[in-house]
Amino acid sequence: MRFTHRSIATTQTAHRHFAPRISLFILLIAALSLVWLERQDKAAVQQLRSVLLDAVLPVVEVINAPIQSVHEMTGRVNHLFAVFRENDKLRLENARLRQWQATALQLEADNAALQELMHYQPAATQHFISAKVVGGGELSATQRIHIDAGEAEGVKRWQAVMNAYGLVGRVIHVSEHHSEVLLLTDVNSRIPVRLEPSGIKAILAGAQDGTPVLELTQHNRLPQAGDTVLSADDGGVVPDGILIGKLEATEDKIWQVQLTSQESLLHFVRVVDLTR
């Protein structure tokens, strides 16, 4: 009996199409048989399931063990590659920081050389002495306050006094443990100030109505309403740049300053101690 190549190929093709159908048919018969057995004897089916579970699960665990190991190994490898990438980024960042460090050291050296060349004296360092107000305390009702810090705490005459909102006044009398502070609203108060953003310098003077006024020292330049009023360095007693208030213009062309320190009652203050 002779078989041609074409007849053999046809037989293999038919077998490939027929095999899946046989498998599906066997599975269908098995499922129907289990359903029929469950209706006839549920206890036997449950026992059969238990036996199958006991027999199959260990095998599944054994089969899954290498797969789980592969997954864990893959995760570790991915994590290792991520660490390598992060390490490369850190190396680049470290190199950039070293460059900036070298630049900063060079600038520091250049700055020190220029200061030595110009005989530069560093600005005064600010230290603060905290104190509690023990007399007076409301800017709209009094022109002076007393605080519980004096010579023993390092307070000196003419030092600036401020609270959380800005400059309050200056120390005018010091005892061992107490001091008297002249507020900016007092008619006897006069301190140098500057305006921002114009840079105009002026004198802030107290007034009878409790609102300080601005006395211009540069008449060729006019301020603008809304300018910020800051303290100006007067030779090392009052530090430069402490916030005082905002500038307002009245109808009679008087420049008044609304103090920022009026926003709260005076309970605690800080005395500014300038040291060199």
C-alpha positions as a Markdown table, in Angstrom:
| # | Residue | x | y | z |
|---|---|---|---|---|
| 1 | Met | 0.0 | 0.0 | 0.0 |
| 2 | Arg | 1.5 | 3.3 | -1.1 |
| 3 | Phe | 1.1 | 6.6 | 0.7 |
| 4 | Thr | 1.9 | 9.8 | -1.0 |
| 5 | His | 3.4 | 12.9 | 0.7 |
| 6 | Arg | 0.1 | 14.7 | 0.1 |
| 7 | Ser | -2.0 | 12.0 | 1.8 |
| 8 | Ile | 0.3 | 12.0 | 4.8 |
| 9 | Ala | 0.1 | 15.8 | 5.1 |
| 10 | Thr | -3.7 | 15.6 | 4.9 |
| 11 | Thr | -3.8 | 13.0 | 7.7 |
| 12 | Gln | -1.6 | 15.1 | 10.0 |
| 13 | Thr | -3.7 | 18.2 | 9.3 |
| 14 | Ala | -6.9 | 16.3 | 10.2 |
| 15 | His | -5.3 | 14.9 | 13.4 |
| 16 | Arg | -4.3 | 18.4 | 14.5 |
| 17 | His | -7.9 | 19.7 | 14.1 |
| 18 | Phe | -9.5 | 16.6 | 15.6 |
| 19 | Ala | -7.2 | 16.3 | 18.7 |
| 20 | Pro | -8.5 | 19.5 | 20.4 |
| 21 | Arg | -12.1 | 18.4 | 19.8 |
| 22 | Ile | -11.4 | 15.0 | 21.5 |
| 23 | Ser | -9.9 | 16.7 | 24.5 |
| 24 | Leu | -12.8 | 19.1 | 24.8 |
| 25 | Phe | -15.2 | 16.2 | 24.5 |
| 26 | Ile | -13.4 | 14.3 | 27.3 |
| 27 | Leu | -13.4 | 17.3 | 29.6 |
| 28 | Leu | -17.1 | 17.8 | 28.9 |
| 29 | Ile | -17.9 | 14.1 | 29.8 |
| 30 | Ala | -15.8 | 14.4 | 33.0 |
| 31 | Ala | -17.6 | 17.6 | 34.0 |
| 32 | Leu | -21.0 | 16.0 | 33.4 |
| 33 | Ser | -19.9 | 12.9 | 35.3 |
| 34 | Leu | -19.0 | 15.0 | 38.3 |
| 35 | Val | -22.3 | 16.8 | 38.2 |
| 36 | Trp | -24.2 | 13.5 | 38.0 |
| 37 | Leu | -22.1 | 12.0 | 40.9 |
| 38 | Glu | -22.7 | 15.1 | 43.0 |
| 39 | Arg | -26.4 | 14.7 | 42.6 |
| 40 | Gln | -26.2 | 10.9 | 43.4 |
| 41 | Asp | -23.8 | 11.0 | 46.2 |
| 42 | Lys | -22.6 | 14.5 | 47.5 |
| 43 | Ala | -20.5 | 13.0 | 50.2 |
| 44 | Ala | -18.5 | 10.9 | 47.8 |
| 45 | Val | -17.9 | 13.9 | 45.5 |
| 46 | Gln | -16.8 | 16.0 | 48.5 |
| 47 | Gln | -14.4 | 13.2 | 49.5 |
| 48 | Leu | -13.1 | 13.0 | 46.0 |
| 49 | Arg | -12.5 | 16.8 | 45.9 |
| 50 | Ser | -10.6 | 16.6 | 49.2 |
| 51 | Val | -8.5 | 13.7 | 47.9 |
| 52 | Leu | -7.8 | 15.6 | 44.7 |
| 53 | Leu | -6.9 | 18.8 | 46.6 |
| 54 | Asp | -4.5 | 16.9 | 48.9 |
| 55 | Ala | -2.9 | 15.3 | 45.9 |
| 56 | Val | -2.8 | 18.3 | 43.5 |
| 57 | Leu | -1.9 | 21.2 | 45.8 |
| 58 | Pro | 1.5 | 19.8 | 46.9 |
| 59 | Val | 2.3 | 19.2 | 43.2 |
| 60 | Val | 1.2 | 22.8 | 42.4 |
| 61 | Glu | 3.4 | 24.1 | 45.2 |
| 62 | Val | 6.4 | 22.2 | 43.9 |
| 63 | Ile | 5.7 | 23.5 | 40.3 |
| 64 | Asn | 5.2 | 27.1 | 41.6 |
| 65 | Ala | 8.3 | 27.1 | 43.7 |
| 66 | Pro | 10.8 | 27.6 | 40.8 |
| 67 | Ile | 8.4 | 30.1 | 39.2 |
| 68 | Gln | 8.2 | 32.1 | 42.5 |
| 69 | Ser | 11.9 | 32.0 | 42.8 |
| 70 | Val | 12.3 | 33.3 | 39.3 |
| 71 | His | 9.9 | 36.1 | 40.1 |
| 72 | Glu | 11.8 | 37.0 | 43.3 |
| 73 | Met | 15.1 | 36.9 | 41.4 |
| 74 | Thr | 13.7 | 39.1 | 38.7 |
| 75 | Gly | 12.5 | 41.6 | 41.3 |
| 76 | Arg | 15.9 | 41.6 | 42.9 |
| 77 | Val | 17.7 | 42.1 | 39.6 |
| 78 | Asn | 15.3 | 45.0 | 38.7 |
| 79 | His | 16.0 | 46.5 | 42.1 |
| 80 | Leu | 19.7 | 46.1 | 41.6 |
| 81 | Phe | 19.6 | 47.9 | 38.3 |
| 82 | Ala | 17.5 | 50.7 | 39.9 |
| 83 | Val | 20.2 | 51.0 | 42.6 |
| 84 | Phe | 22.9 | 51.2 | 39.9 |
| 85 | Arg | 20.9 | 53.9 | 38.1 |
| 86 | Glu | 20.4 | 55.9 | 41.3 |
| 87 | Asn | 24.1 | 55.5 | 42.1 |
| 88 | Asp | 25.0 | 57.0 | 38.8 |
| 89 | Lys | 22.7 | 59.9 | 39.4 |
| 90 | Leu | 24.2 | 60.5 | 42.8 |
| 91 | Arg | 27.7 | 60.4 | 41.4 |
| 92 | Leu | 26.8 | 63.1 | 38.8 |
| 93 | Glu | 25.2 | 65.2 | 41.5 |
| 94 | Asn | 28.2 | 64.8 | 43.8 |
| 95 | Ala | 30.4 | 65.9 | 41.0 |
| 96 | Arg | 28.3 | 69.0 | 40.4 |
| 97 | Leu | 28.3 | 69.8 | 44.2 |
| 98 | Arg | 32.1 | 69.4 | 44.2 |
| 99 | Gln | 32.3 | 72.0 | 41.4 |
| 100 | Trp | 30.0 | 74.4 | 43.3 |
| 101 | Gln | 32.1 | 73.8 | 46.4 |
| 102 | Ala | 35.2 | 74.7 | 44.6 |
| 103 | Thr | 33.6 | 77.8 | 43.2 |
| 104 | Ala | 32.3 | 78.9 | 46.6 |
| 105 | Leu | 35.7 | 78.4 | 48.2 |
| 106 | Gln | 37.3 | 80.5 | 45.4 |
| 107 | Leu | 34.7 | 83.3 | 45.9 |
| 108 | Glu | 35.2 | 83.2 | 49.6 |
| 109 | Ala | 38.9 | 83.6 | 49.2 |
| 110 | Asp | 38.4 | 86.4 | 46.6 |
| 111 | Asn | 36.0 | 88.2 | 49.0 |
| 112 | Ala | 38.4 | 88.0 | 51.9 |
| 113 | Ala | 41.2 | 89.4 | 49.7 |
| 114 | Leu | 39.0 | 92.3 | 48.6 |
| 115 | Gln | 37.9 | 93.0 | 52.2 |
| 116 | Glu | 41.5 | 93.1 | 53.3 |
| 117 | Leu | 42.4 | 95.4 | 50.4 |
| 118 | Met | 39.6 | 97.8 | 51.2 |
| 119 | His | 40.1 | 97.6 | 55.0 |
| 120 | Tyr | 36.5 | 96.4 | 55.3 |
| 121 | Gln | 34.8 | 96.3 | 58.7 |
| 122 | Pro | 32.0 | 93.7 | 59.0 |
| 123 | Ala | 28.6 | 94.9 | 59.9 |
| 124 | Ala | 27.4 | 94.7 | 63.5 |
| 125 | Thr | 25.8 | 91.4 | 64.5 |
| 126 | Gln | 22.3 | 91.5 | 66.0 |
| 127 | His | 21.5 | 89.9 | 69.3 |
| 128 | Phe | 18.1 | 90.1 | 71.0 |
| 129 | Ile | 17.2 | 90.5 | 74.6 |
| 130 | Ser | 13.6 | 89.4 | 75.2 |
| 131 | Ala | 11.6 | 91.3 | 77.8 |
| 132 | Lys | 8.1 | 91.6 | 79.1 |
| 133 | Val | 6.2 | 94.9 | 79.2 |
| 134 | Val | 5.4 | 95.7 | 82.9 |
| 135 | Gly | 4.0 | 99.2 | 82.4 |
| 136 | Gly | 2.0 | 100.8 | 79.6 |
| 137 | Gly | 1.6 | 98.5 | 76.7 |
| 138 | Glu | -0.9 | 99.9 | 74.2 |
| 139 | Leu | 0.5 | 102.3 | 71.6 |
| 140 | Ser | -2.7 | 104.3 | 71.2 |
| 141 | Ala | -2.9 | 105.0 | 74.9 |
| 142 | Thr | 0.6 | 105.7 | 76.1 |
| 143 | Gln | 3.9 | 107.1 | 74.8 |
| 144 | Arg | 6.3 | 105.1 | 77.0 |
| 145 | Ile | 6.5 | 101.6 | 78.3 |
| 146 | His | 8.6 | 99.8 | 81.0 |
| 147 | Ile | 10.2 | 96.4 | 80.5 |
| 148 | Asp | 11.6 | 93.9 | 82.9 |
| 149 | Ala | 15.2 | 93.9 | 81.4 |
| 150 | Gly | 18.0 | 96.2 | 82.4 |
| 151 | Glu | 21.7 | 96.5 | 82.7 |
| 152 | Ala | 22.0 | 93.0 | 84.3 |
| 153 | Glu | 20.5 | 91.6 | 81.1 |
| 154 | Gly | 22.7 | 93.6 | 78.8 |
| 155 | Val | 20.3 | 96.5 | 77.9 |
| 156 | Lys | 21.9 | 99.8 | 77.1 |
| 157 | Arg | 20.5 | 103.3 | 76.5 |
| 158 | Trp | 19.3 | 104.2 | 73.0 |
| 159 | Gln | 19.0 | 100.6 | 71.9 |
| 160 | Ala | 16.2 | 99.8 | 69.5 |
| 161 | Val | 13.1 | 97.9 | 70.8 |
| 162 | Met | 10.8 | 95.9 | 68.5 |
| 163 | Asn | 8.0 | 93.4 | 68.6 |
| 164 | Ala | 6.9 | 90.8 | 66.1 |
| 165 | Tyr | 5.4 | 93.5 | 63.8 |
| 166 | Gly | 8.2 | 96.0 | 63.7 |
| 167 | Leu | 10.1 | 98.8 | 65.5 |
| 168 | Val | 8.5 | 100.1 | 68.7 |
| 169 | Gly | 10.9 | 102.7 | 70.1 |
| 170 | Arg | 14.2 | 103.2 | 71.8 |
| 171 | Val | 15.5 | 102.7 | 75.3 |
| 172 | Ile | 15.9 | 106.0 | 77.1 |
| 173 | His | 16.6 | 105.0 | 80.7 |
| 174 | Val | 18.1 | 101.8 | 82.2 |
| 175 | Ser | 18.2 | 100.5 | 85.7 |
| 176 | Glu | 19.6 | 97.2 | 87.0 |
| 177 | His | 16.6 | 95.0 | 86.0 |
| 178 | His | 14.2 | 97.4 | 84.3 |
| 179 | Ser | 14.3 | 99.9 | 81.4 |
| 180 | Glu | 12.1 | 102.7 | 80.0 |
| 181 | Val | 11.3 | 102.7 | 76.3 |
| 182 | Leu | 10.3 | 105.9 | 74.4 |
| 183 | Leu | 7.8 | 104.9 | 71.8 |
| 184 | Leu | 7.9 | 106.2 | 68.2 |
| 185 | Thr | 4.6 | 108.0 | 68.8 |
| 186 | Asp | 6.1 | 110.2 | 71.5 |
| 187 | Val | 6.6 | 113.9 | 70.5 |
| 188 | Asn | 10.2 | 113.6 | 71.7 |
| 189 | Ser | 11.0 | 110.6 | 69.4 |
| 190 | Arg | 13.1 | 111.3 | 66.3 |
| 191 | Ile | 14.9 | 108.5 | 64.4 |
| 192 | Pro | 16.4 | 108.3 | 60.9 |
| 193 | Val | 14.5 | 106.3 | 58.4 |
| 194 | Arg | 14.6 | 105.4 | 54.7 |
| 195 | Leu | 11.8 | 104.8 | 52.2 |
| 196 | Glu | 11.5 | 101.8 | 49.9 |
| 197 | Pro | 11.6 | 101.5 | 46.9 |
| 198 | Ser | 12.7 | 105.1 | 46.4 |
| 199 | Gly | 15.6 | 105.0 | 48.9 |
| 200 | Ile | 14.7 | 108.5 | 50.2 |
| 201 | Lys | 16.1 | 109.3 | 53.6 |
| 202 | Ala | 14.1 | 111.2 | 56.2 |
| 203 | Ile | 13.4 | 111.6 | 59.9 |
| 204 | Leu | 10.5 | 110.0 | 61.7 |
| 205 | Ala | 9.1 | 112.3 | 64.4 |
| 206 | Gly | 6.4 | 111.7 | 67.0 |
| 207 | Ala | 3.3 | 113.8 | 67.0 |
| 208 | Gln | 0.6 | 114.9 | 69.4 |
| 209 | Asp | -2.1 | 112.8 | 67.8 |
| 210 | Gly | -0.1 | 109.6 | 68.2 |
| 211 | Thr | 0.7 | 109.2 | 64.5 |
| 212 | Pro | 4.3 | 109.9 | 63.6 |
| 213 | Val | 5.1 | 112.2 | 60.7 |
| 214 | Leu | 7.9 | 112.2 | 58.1 |
| 215 | Glu | 10.4 | 115.1 | 58.0 |
| 216 | Leu | 12.1 | 115.1 | 54.6 |
| 217 | Thr | 15.8 | 115.7 | 54.5 |
| 218 | Gln | 16.0 | 115.5 | 50.7 |
| 219 | His | 13.6 | 118.1 | 49.3 |
| 220 | Asn | 14.5 | 117.5 | 45.7 |
| 221 | Arg | 12.9 | 114.0 | 45.9 |
| 222 | Leu | 9.3 | 113.4 | 46.8 |
| 223 | Pro | 8.0 | 110.2 | 48.4 |
| 224 | Gln | 4.9 | 108.2 | 47.3 |
| 225 | Ala | 2.0 | 107.2 | 49.4 |
| 226 | Gly | 2.3 | 103.5 | 50.2 |
| 227 | Asp | 6.1 | 103.6 | 50.4 |
| 228 | Thr | 7.5 | 101.2 | 53.1 |
| 229 | Val | 9.2 | 103.0 | 56.0 |
| 230 | Leu | 12.3 | 101.2 | 57.4 |
| 231 | Ser | 14.9 | 102.2 | 60.0 |
| 232 | Ala | 18.1 | 103.6 | 58.8 |
| 233 | Asp | 21.6 | 103.1 | 60.4 |
| 234 | Asp | 22.4 | 106.0 | 62.7 |
| 235 | Gly | 25.9 | 105.0 | 63.6 |
| 236 | Gly | 25.4 | 101.5 | 65.1 |
| 237 | Val | 22.6 | 102.0 | 67.7 |
| 238 | Val | 19.5 | 101.3 | 65.6 |
| 239 | Pro | 20.0 | 98.6 | 63.0 |
| 240 | Asp | 19.2 | 99.3 | 59.4 |
| 241 | Gly | 16.2 | 97.8 | 57.7 |
| 242 | Ile | 13.7 | 97.2 | 60.6 |
| 243 | Leu | 10.1 | 97.5 | 59.4 |
| 244 | Ile | 8.3 | 100.6 | 60.8 |
| 245 | Gly | 5.2 | 101.2 | 58.7 |
| 246 | Lys | 3.5 | 102.5 | 55.6 |
| 247 | Leu | 3.5 | 106.1 | 54.3 |
| 248 | Glu | 0.3 | 108.0 | 53.9 |
| 249 | Ala | -0.4 | 111.6 | 52.7 |
| 250 | Thr | -3.0 | 113.8 | 54.4 |
| 251 | Glu | -5.0 | 116.6 | 52.8 |
| 252 | Asp | -2.7 | 119.3 | 54.2 |
| 253 | Lys | 0.4 | 117.5 | 52.6 |
| 254 | Ile | 1.7 | 116.0 | 55.8 |
| 255 | Trp | 3.3 | 112.7 | 55.4 |
| 256 | Gln | 2.1 | 110.4 | 58.2 |
| 257 | Val | 3.3 | 106.9 | 58.9 |
| 258 | Gln | 0.9 | 104.1 | 60.0 |
| 259 | Leu | 3.0 | 101.9 | 62.3 |
| 260 | Thr | 2.9 | 98.2 | 61.8 |
| 261 | Ser | 3.5 | 97.7 | 65.5 |
| 262 | Gln | 0.1 | 99.2 | 66.2 |
| 263 | Glu | -1.5 | 96.0 | 65.0 |
| 264 | Ser | -1.2 | 94.4 | 68.4 |
| 265 | Leu | -0.9 | 95.2 | 72.1 |
| 266 | Leu | 2.5 | 95.3 | 73.5 |
| 267 | His | 3.1 | 92.4 | 75.9 |
| 268 | Phe | 6.5 | 91.1 | 74.9 |
| 269 | Val | 9.3 | 93.0 | 73.1 |
| 270 | Arg | 12.9 | 92.4 | 72.0 |
| 271 | Val | 15.8 | 94.8 | 72.6 |
| 272 | Val | 18.2 | 94.8 | 69.7 |
| 273 | Asp | 21.8 | 94.5 | 70.9 |
| 274 | Leu | 24.4 | 95.4 | 68.3 |
| 275 | Thr | 27.9 | 94.0 | 69.0 |
| 276 | Arg | 31.0 | 94.0 | 66.9 |
